[in-house]
Amino acid sequence: MKKIHKMAYLILSLLLLAVFPAGCAPGEEAAASTEADAPEENEIQLYYLNADGDDFHTVDYTLENTEDALLASYEVVSRLSDTENRSTDTYKPAISDGVIVNSIVLDGAEETVDLGAGYRQLNAADAILLRAAVVKSLVQISGVDSVRFTINGDSLLDSEDTPIGAMTADTFILEEDAEAIYGTEERVTLYYADMDGDSLVEYKTSLHADENMPMETRVLLELMHAPEELDVQSPLPTDLIINQTQIHNSVCYVDLSRDIENVLPGVEEKVMVYAMVNTITALGNATSVQFTVEGERMESLRDFDSFHLMMTNDYSLVDSSISGSEK
């Protein structure tokens, strides 16, 4: 075991034992029997990473500490951090080697998890997966409604250096919610490049996110194939790989392969970028987009020098005289 301060965990365990000694005093046996018949409040699901480390694998778990939310939180985080005993062919720990959990503080129903500097070494996609797994696991504990993160005592910041607030179970869109969110056909608006490559053309169609693929990923893949009925071209390299799309706090984090750097003759870089941004934000799940390339932010994409920024839609590039819609 590692990461979490074992001494703090041991001390808390001893304190709990001191407060709740083993055995029942006279007259407590009936109460214990009644509690045994009550619904189990100690059954939760732990969110681990799948074997590939790009999604989640849940494991049913029975909490040993049910009387103290803080102690239960240490128990859960300890399990999520256990790289020695919690790695199988099916799943692996959500809190990886090198990421230390310094402390957990419970203030009311809001919990603060302080992580070590190793967290900053994670790429954007892995950092979101870690936070989602920890939050989704902890908020199942009675008495914990939300979780915020700090790094060595400093507030966790987003790409614009704004503190990221407390997160709840609804903060993250995960596979368990995919059927409701992605499982139906959806009317979408795609933005292709015009034949001159300096404007965007709006095209409406219906898409289905197959196999629980997020619609944000699905629309980007669709942009690689221009519709035959419209005089447009794809704004993206056909060999581009969409590594991951993930939504957090109304921001869509998009990680792309390095093929995005390939020159696409006849299409301006600004058109390439805003074809993606406008298409994603038109879905309504995110209001802005943050790009990374193989997990790292790029300062510029050739002539487009704002590729590292969090971007909102820009409809000034759309040629309103041309548009199309699939019947």
VOPAGU-2260 file (C-alpha; in pm, 1 decimal, decimal comma):
REM VOPAGU-2260
SITE   aa  ch    i         X         Y         Z
SITE  MET   A    0       0,0       0,0       0,0
SITE  LYS   A    1     110,3     358,9     -57,5
SITE  LYS   A    2      -3,9     713,6    -116,8
SITE  ILE   A    3    -252,0     775,8     159,6
SITE  HIS   A    4    -100,6     850,2     497,8
SITE  LYS   A    5    -135,9     511,7     667,7
SITE  MET   A    6     -62,4     652,7    1010,2
SITE  ALA   A    7    -361,5     888,1     988,1
SITE  TYR   A    8    -578,1     600,1     873,9
SITE  LEU   A    9    -457,3     380,2    1161,6
SITE  ILE   A   10    -512,9     653,2    1418,8
SITE  LEU   A   11    -864,2     715,0    1292,1
SITE  SER   A   12    -934,1     341,6    1305,3
SITE  LEU   A   13    -819,2     323,2    1664,7
SITE  LEU   A   14   -1026,7     625,2    1757,3
SITE  LEU   A   15   -1334,2     467,0    1605,2
SITE  LEU   A   16   -1275,2     147,3    1798,1
SITE  ALA   A   17   -1242,6     349,9    2117,0
SITE  VAL   A   18   -1573,1     521,6    2055,3
SITE  PHE   A   19   -1753,1     207,2    1938,4
SITE  PRO   A   20   -1618,3     -87,9    2141,6
SITE  ALA   A   21   -1688,8    -441,9    2029,5
SITE  GLY   A   22   -1987,2    -626,1    2170,0
SITE  CYS   A   23   -2334,4    -514,7    2278,2
SITE  ALA   A   24   -2424,4    -383,7    2617,1
SITE  PRO   A   25   -2736,9    -524,4    2785,6
SITE  GLY   A   26   -3046,6    -400,5    2607,3
SITE  GLU   A   27   -2859,7    -330,8    2283,3
SITE  GLU   A   28   -2915,9    -672,9    2127,7
SITE  ALA   A   29   -3269,8    -588,9    2013,8
SITE  ALA   A   30   -3152,7    -263,8    1861,0
SITE  ALA   A   31   -2877,1    -446,5    1677,0
SITE  SER   A   32   -3129,3    -696,0    1542,7
SITE  THR   A   33   -3348,6    -412,4    1415,7
SITE  GLU   A   34   -3053,7    -248,3    1240,4
SITE  ALA   A   35   -2967,1    -578,1    1073,7
SITE  ASP   A   36   -3312,5    -585,5     919,5
SITE  ALA   A   37   -3277,0    -230,1     785,5
SITE  PRO   A   38   -3157,6    -160,0     429,7
SITE  GLU   A   39   -2779,8    -178,3     395,6
SITE  GLU   A   40   -2627,0     170,0     381,2
SITE  ASN   A   41   -2272,5      43,0     361,3
SITE  GLU   A   42   -2298,2    -104,2      11,4
SITE  ILE   A   43   -2130,3     116,7    -249,8
SITE  GLN   A   44   -1952,0      83,9    -581,8
SITE  LEU   A   45   -1584,5     167,7    -615,3
SITE  TYR   A   46   -1481,1     329,1    -942,0
SITE  TYR   A   47   -1159,1     177,9   -1072,4
SITE  LEU   A   48   -1008,9     222,2   -1419,2
SITE  ASN   A   49   -1056,7     -47,1   -1679,5
SITE  ALA   A   50    -758,5    -251,1   -1798,4
SITE  ASP   A   51    -681,0       0,3   -2074,5
SITE  GLY   A   52    -703,3     293,7   -1834,4
SITE  ASP   A   53    -942,2     488,8   -2056,5
SITE  ASP   A   54   -1275,7     418,2   -1886,7
SITE  PHE   A   55   -1422,1     287,8   -1561,0
SITE  HIS   A   56   -1481,9     -49,9   -1402,8
SITE  THR   A   57   -1706,2     -59,0   -1095,0
SITE  VAL   A   58   -1669,4    -309,3    -812,3
SITE  ASP   A   59   -1930,8    -370,3    -542,8
SITE  TYR   A   60   -1786,0    -294,7    -201,2
SITE  THR   A   61   -1904,0    -315,3     159,4
SITE  LEU   A   62   -1775,3     -33,4     378,6
SITE  GLU   A   63   -1615,5    -142,2     704,0
SITE  ASN   A   64   -1659,3     202,4     860,4
SITE  THR   A   65   -2018,9     321,2     851,2
SITE  GLU   A   66   -2041,9     546,0    1157,1
SITE  ASP   A   67   -1787,9     805,8    1048,3
SITE  ALA   A   68   -1794,8     957,2     698,3
SITE  LEU   A   69   -1435,7    1078,6     717,3
SITE  LEU   A   70   -1301,9     740,9     819,1
SITE  ALA   A   71   -1509,3     577,4     545,2
SITE  SER   A   72   -1358,1     824,0     297,8
SITE  TYR   A   73   -1005,5     727,0     398,8
SITE  GLU   A   74   -1108,8     364,4     355,1
SITE  VAL   A   75   -1241,2     426,6       3,2
SITE  VAL   A   76    -942,1     632,2    -109,8
SITE  SER   A   77    -711,0     365,8      31,4
SITE  ARG   A   78    -883,2     106,5    -185,6
SITE  LEU   A   79    -867,4     326,5    -496,5
SITE  SER   A   80    -494,4     381,0    -434,3
SITE  ASP   A   81    -391,8      20,5    -371,3
SITE  THR   A   82    -173,2     -61,3    -671,9
SITE  GLU   A   83     -37,2    -371,6    -502,8
SITE  ASN   A   84    -366,7    -552,2    -446,8
SITE  ARG   A   85    -622,8    -377,6    -668,7
SITE  SER   A   86    -477,3    -443,8   -1013,1
SITE  THR   A   87    -626,4    -728,7   -1215,7
SITE  ASP   A   88    -671,3    -825,4   -1579,5
SITE  THR   A   89   -1004,3    -640,9   -1569,4
SITE  TYR   A   90    -929,1    -322,2   -1379,4
SITE  LYS   A   91    -659,4    -119,0   -1205,5
SITE  PRO   A   92    -642,9     151,0    -935,3
SITE  ALA   A   93    -796,6     488,7   -1009,5
SITE  ILE   A   94    -521,7     668,8    -815,3
SITE  SER   A   95    -201,0     566,0    -987,2
SITE  ASP   A   96     156,0     533,7    -866,5
SITE  GLY   A   97     313,3     870,0    -799,7
SITE  VAL   A   98     -10,9    1039,8    -697,1
SITE  ILE   A   99     -14,4    1079,3    -319,0
SITE  VAL   A  100    -326,4    1157,4    -117,1
SITE  ASN   A  101    -197,3    1392,4     153,6
SITE  SER   A  102    -517,6    1433,9     350,8
SITE  ILE   A  103    -895,9    1435,0     347,9
SITE  VAL   A  104   -1097,4    1701,3     530,3
SITE  LEU   A  105   -1474,2    1689,7     576,3
SITE  ASP   A  106   -1648,2    2024,2     632,9
SITE  GLY   A  107   -2020,6    1970,2     664,2
SITE  ALA   A  108   -2109,0    1753,9     365,8
SITE  GLU   A  109   -1826,2    1888,8     149,0
SITE  GLU   A  110   -1500,7    1697,2     139,2
SITE  THR   A  111   -1158,4    1825,7      36,1
SITE  VAL   A  112    -904,7    1576,0     -94,8
SITE  ASP   A  113    -550,6    1713,4     -98,6
SITE  LEU   A  114    -324,0    1548,4    -357,3
SITE  GLY   A  115      52,5    1561,1    -391,4
SITE  ALA   A  116     247,4    1724,8    -672,3
SITE  GLY   A  117     250,3    1398,9    -868,3
SITE  TYR   A  118    -103,1    1481,1    -981,2
SITE  ARG   A  119      38,2    1759,7   -1198,3
SITE  GLN   A  120     231,7    1502,3   -1401,2
SITE  LEU   A  121     -89,5    1343,3   -1528,8
SITE  ASN   A  122    -213,4    1434,4   -1874,3
SITE  ALA   A  123    -549,7    1608,9   -1897,5
SITE  ALA   A  124    -748,5    1293,4   -1976,7
SITE  ASP   A  125    -596,2    1087,5   -1693,7
SITE  ALA   A  126    -647,0    1372,7   -1445,0
SITE  ILE   A  127   -1017,5    1388,7   -1527,9
SITE  LEU   A  128   -1051,6    1011,0   -1495,1
SITE  LEU   A  129    -885,7    1020,6   -1151,9
SITE  ARG   A  130   -1110,1    1300,8   -1026,3
SITE  ALA   A  131   -1423,0    1134,3   -1163,2
SITE  ALA   A  132   -1340,2     799,1   -1004,1
SITE  VAL   A  133   -1268,7     954,5    -664,5
SITE  VAL   A  134   -1576,7    1177,6    -666,4
SITE  LYS   A  135   -1815,4     908,4    -790,9
SITE  SER   A  136   -1687,5     672,0    -522,5
SITE  LEU   A  137   -1682,7     914,1    -228,2
SITE  VAL   A  138   -2024,2    1076,6    -273,7
SITE  GLN   A  139   -2190,3     739,3    -213,5
SITE  ILE   A  140   -2081,8     765,6     151,1
SITE  SER   A  141   -2358,1     893,0     377,0
SITE  GLY   A  142   -2262,0    1244,5     484,4
SITE  VAL   A  143   -2053,2    1326,1     175,2
SITE  ASP   A  144   -2235,9    1526,7     -92,1
SITE  SER   A  145   -1949,9    1687,4    -282,8
SITE  VAL   A  146   -1572,8    1673,3    -323,2
SITE  ARG   A  147   -1317,9    1939,2    -409,5
SITE  PHE   A  148    -948,7    1887,1    -478,3
SITE  THR   A  149    -637,2    2076,5    -374,0
SITE  ILE   A  150    -273,0    2019,2    -467,9
SITE  ASN   A  151     -40,3    2044,8    -170,0
SITE  GLY   A  152    -292,8    2281,5     -14,1
SITE  ASP   A  153    -341,4    2499,7    -323,3
SITE  SER   A  154    -672,5    2515,1    -509,1
SITE  LEU   A  155    -699,8    2297,9    -817,7
SITE  LEU   A  156    -714,7    2532,6   -1119,0
SITE  ASP   A  157    -858,4    2492,3   -1466,8
SITE  SER   A  158    -678,2    2591,8   -1786,9
SITE  GLU   A  159    -768,1    2957,1   -1727,8
SITE  ASP   A  160    -626,6    2949,8   -1373,4
SITE  THR   A  161    -975,1    2961,1   -1221,1
SITE  PRO   A  162   -1027,0    2746,0    -909,2
SITE  ILE   A  163   -1230,3    2433,3    -976,8
SITE  GLY   A  164   -1507,0    2411,2    -719,9
SITE  ALA   A  165   -1667,8    2119,5    -542,8
SITE  MET   A  166   -1783,4    1832,9    -764,4
SITE  THR   A  167   -2083,3    1604,8    -726,8
SITE  ALA   A  168   -2195,3    1278,6    -883,3
SITE  ASP   A  169   -2358,9    1478,4   -1163,1
SITE  THR   A  170   -2040,4    1666,8   -1252,3
SITE  PHE   A  171   -1908,1    1386,5   -1471,1
SITE  ILE   A  172   -2070,4    1209,4   -1762,9
SITE  LEU   A  173   -1965,2     845,9   -1739,9
SITE  GLU   A  174   -2041,6     524,8   -1925,3
SITE  GLU   A  175   -2315,5     433,2   -1678,0
SITE  ASP   A  176   -2509,2     736,0   -1804,0
SITE  ALA   A  177   -2425,8     670,6   -2167,7
SITE  GLU   A  178   -2744,6     493,8   -2269,1
SITE  ALA   A  179   -2958,5     786,7   -2160,4
SITE  ILE   A  180   -2721,9    1046,8   -2304,6
SITE  TYR   A  181   -2581,6     879,2   -2613,5
SITE  GLY   A  182   -2804,9     582,0   -2676,9
SITE  THR   A  183   -3059,5     751,7   -2901,7
SITE  GLU   A  184   -3041,7     911,3   -3243,3
SITE  GLU   A  185   -2976,8    1280,6   -3218,6
SITE  ARG   A  186   -3019,5    1571,2   -3455,1
SITE  VAL   A  187   -2683,5    1747,6   -3485,3
SITE  THR   A  188   -2529,2    2043,6   -3665,9
SITE  LEU   A  189   -2192,3    1985,0   -3831,0
SITE  TYR   A  190   -1960,1    2254,4   -3964,1
SITE  TYR   A  191   -1760,3    2167,7   -4275,0
SITE  ALA   A  192   -1509,8    2379,8   -4466,0
SITE  ASP   A  193   -1622,5    2549,1   -4785,4
SITE  MET   A  194   -1432,3    2471,1   -5106,9
SITE  ASP   A  195   -1208,2    2774,8   -5055,4
SITE  GLY   A  196   -1117,5    2656,6   -4707,6
SITE  ASP   A  197   -1166,2    2995,5   -4544,0
SITE  SER   A  198   -1528,0    2965,0   -4422,7
SITE  LEU   A  199   -1755,5    2717,5   -4250,7
SITE  VAL   A  200   -2072,8    2565,0   -4391,6
SITE  GLU   A  201   -2353,6    2445,3   -4166,6
SITE  TYR   A  202   -2497,4    2099,3   -4226,9
SITE  LYS   A  203   -2776,7    1937,0   -4023,2
SITE  THR   A  204   -2809,2    1559,9   -3997,4
SITE  SER   A  205   -2900,7    1278,1   -3757,9
SITE  LEU   A  206   -2635,5    1062,5   -3590,4
SITE  HIS   A  207   -2628,2     772,3   -3348,8
SITE  ALA   A  208   -2335,4     726,5   -3107,8
SITE  ASP   A  209   -2269,1     357,0   -3153,8
SITE  GLU   A  210   -2137,5     138,7   -2870,9
SITE  ASN   A  211   -2174,3     412,6   -2611,5
SITE  MET   A  212   -1942,9     644,2   -2802,3
SITE  PRO   A  213   -1987,9    1002,5   -2676,9
SITE  MET   A  214   -2165,1    1216,2   -2932,9
SITE  GLU   A  215   -1878,2    1465,6   -2905,3
SITE  THR   A  216   -1648,0    1197,8   -3046,9
SITE  ARG   A  217   -1904,9    1084,4   -3302,0
SITE  VAL   A  218   -1949,6    1428,4   -3459,0
SITE  LEU   A  219   -1574,5    1482,4   -3491,7
SITE  LEU   A  220   -1541,8    1152,8   -3673,4
SITE  GLU   A  221   -1829,7    1256,1   -3900,1
SITE  LEU   A  222   -1646,4    1577,4   -3994,0
SITE  MET   A  223   -1382,7    1365,3   -4168,9
SITE  HIS   A  224   -1636,2    1270,7   -4437,1
SITE  ALA   A  225   -1797,0    1549,8   -4637,7
SITE  PRO   A  226   -2160,3    1491,7   -4746,7
SITE  GLU   A  227   -2189,2    1433,4   -5121,8
SITE  GLU   A  228   -2499,0    1651,6   -5159,3
SITE  LEU   A  229   -2318,3    1964,8   -5038,5
SITE  ASP   A  230   -2030,5    2146,9   -5206,5
SITE  VAL   A  231   -1798,2    2132,4   -4906,1
SITE  GLN   A  232   -1480,3    1959,8   -4792,0
SITE  SER   A  233   -1371,6    1794,5   -4469,4
SITE  PRO   A  234   -1199,7    2036,7   -4230,4
SITE  LEU   A  235    -997,5    1756,2   -4066,1
SITE  PRO   A  236    -719,8    1518,7   -4176,7
SITE  THR   A  237    -872,8    1181,3   -4259,7
SITE  ASP   A  238    -607,2     999,4   -4056,1
SITE  LEU   A  239    -678,7    1202,7   -3739,3
SITE  ILE   A  240    -753,7     993,6   -3429,1
SITE  ILE   A  241    -987,6    1124,0   -3160,4
SITE  ASN   A  242    -821,3     981,8   -2850,7
SITE  GLN   A  243   -1086,8    1099,5   -2606,4
SITE  THR   A  244   -1364,0    1349,0   -2544,6
SITE  GLN   A  245   -1471,1    1417,3   -2186,0
SITE  ILE   A  246   -1706,7    1679,5   -2043,0
SITE  HIS   A  247   -1645,8    1845,7   -1708,4
SITE  ASN   A  248   -1810,8    2164,3   -1579,8
SITE  SER   A  249   -1950,2    2244,9   -1927,7
SITE  VAL   A  250   -1604,8    2215,6   -2086,2
SITE  CYS   A  251   -1540,0    1946,2   -2348,1
SITE  TYR   A  252   -1180,7    1824,1   -2320,7
SITE  VAL   A  253   -1069,4    1681,0   -2654,7
SITE  ASP   A  254    -746,4    1486,7   -2690,5
SITE  LEU   A  255    -628,0    1439,4   -3049,7
SITE  SER   A  256    -353,1    1243,5   -3217,6
SITE  ARG   A  257     -54,9    1428,9   -3365,3
SITE  ASP   A  258    -212,6    1388,9   -3708,1
SITE  ILE   A  259    -390,8    1717,8   -3637,0
SITE  GLU   A  260     -54,6    1879,8   -3718,3
SITE  ASN   A  261     -58,2    1737,7   -4071,0
SITE  VAL   A  262     -99,4    2004,9   -4334,7
SITE  LEU   A  263    -444,5    1999,2   -4492,3
SITE  PRO   A  264    -407,7    2182,0   -4826,2
SITE  GLY   A  265    -680,8    2433,0   -4896,1
SITE  VAL   A  266    -815,9    2461,1   -4538,6
SITE  GLU   A  267    -709,5    2738,0   -4301,8
SITE  GLU   A  268    -612,0    2629,3   -3950,1
SITE  LYS   A  269    -870,1    2861,5   -3793,9
SITE  VAL   A  270   -1142,7    2695,7   -4000,1
SITE  MET   A  271   -1014,8    2352,3   -3897,6
SITE  VAL   A  272   -1027,3    2441,6   -3527,5
SITE  TYR   A  273   -1363,8    2617,1   -3524,2
SITE  ALA   A  274   -1523,2    2343,1   -3731,4
SITE  MET   A  275   -1460,7    2123,1   -3426,4
SITE  VAL   A  276   -1548,7    2384,9   -3165,0
SITE  ASN   A  277   -1873,7    2493,9   -3330,1
SITE  THR   A  278   -1980,5    2135,2   -3395,3
SITE  ILE   A  279   -1917,3    2025,0   -3036,3
SITE  THR   A  280   -2079,9    2324,2   -2866,8
SITE  ALA   A  281   -2382,7    2294,2   -3096,5
SITE  LEU   A  282   -2463,9    1965,8   -2920,7
SITE  GLY   A  283   -2551,3    2164,2   -2608,0
SITE  ASN   A  284   -2352,6    1954,8   -2357,9
SITE  ALA   A  285   -2053,8    2193,0   -2344,1
SITE  THR   A  286   -2012,1    2566,8   -2385,9
SITE  SER   A  287   -1637,9    2560,7   -2452,7
SITE  VAL   A  288   -1367,4    2326,7   -2580,7
SITE  GLN   A  289   -1011,5    2262,0   -2462,2
SITE  PHE   A  290    -778,3    2072,5   -2697,6
SITE  THR   A  291    -475,4    1863,5   -2613,6
SITE  VAL   A  292    -253,6    1661,9   -2846,2
SITE  GLU   A  293    -145,1    1327,4   -2704,1
SITE  GLY   A  294    -224,9    1464,1   -2358,5
SITE  GLU   A  295     -30,4    1790,9   -2392,6
SITE  ARG   A  296    -148,6    2140,8   -2473,8
SITE  MET   A  297      -3,0    2296,3   -2791,3
SITE  GLU   A  298      62,8    2668,5   -2802,0
SITE  SER   A  299     -28,2    2692,0   -3170,5
SITE  LEU   A  300    -147,5    2490,2   -3465,2
SITE  ARG   A  301      70,1    2632,9   -3740,9
SITE  ASP   A  302     -83,6    2975,4   -3821,4
SITE  PHE   A  303    -346,6    2947,5   -3548,2
SITE  ASP   A  304    -176,6    3068,6   -3229,6
SITE  SER   A  305    -466,1    3020,5   -2983,1
SITE  PHE   A  306    -487,3    2642,1   -2995,2
SITE  HIS   A  307    -388,0    2615,6   -2627,3
SITE  LEU   A  308    -679,4    2829,7   -2508,4
SITE  MET   A  309   -1025,9    2724,8   -2399,2
SITE  MET   A  310   -1245,8    2821,8   -2694,1
SITE  THR   A  311   -1612,9    2905,2   -2737,9
SITE  ASN   A  312   -1801,4    2899,1   -3067,1
SITE  ASP   A  313   -1735,5    3150,7   -3343,1
SITE  TYR   A  314   -2017,2    3179,9   -3596,2
SITE  SER   A  315   -1853,6    3472,0   -3777,7
SITE  LEU   A  316   -1675,7    3211,7   -3990,2
SITE  VAL   A  317   -2001,6    3056,4   -4112,3
SITE  ASP   A  318   -2106,7    3133,2   -4469,5
SITE  SER   A  319   -2482,0    3176,8   -4425,4
SITE  SER   A  320   -2540,3    3172,7   -4801,9
SITE  ILE   A  321   -2457,1    2800,0   -4807,6
SITE  SER   A  322   -2616,4    2537,4   -4585,5
SITE  GLY   A  323   -2751,7    2190,4   -4610,3
SITE  SER   A  324   -2964,2    1934,8   -4432,1
SITE  GLU   A  325   -2996,8    1560,9   -4465,8
SITE  LYS   A  326   -3358,0    1464,4   -4525,0
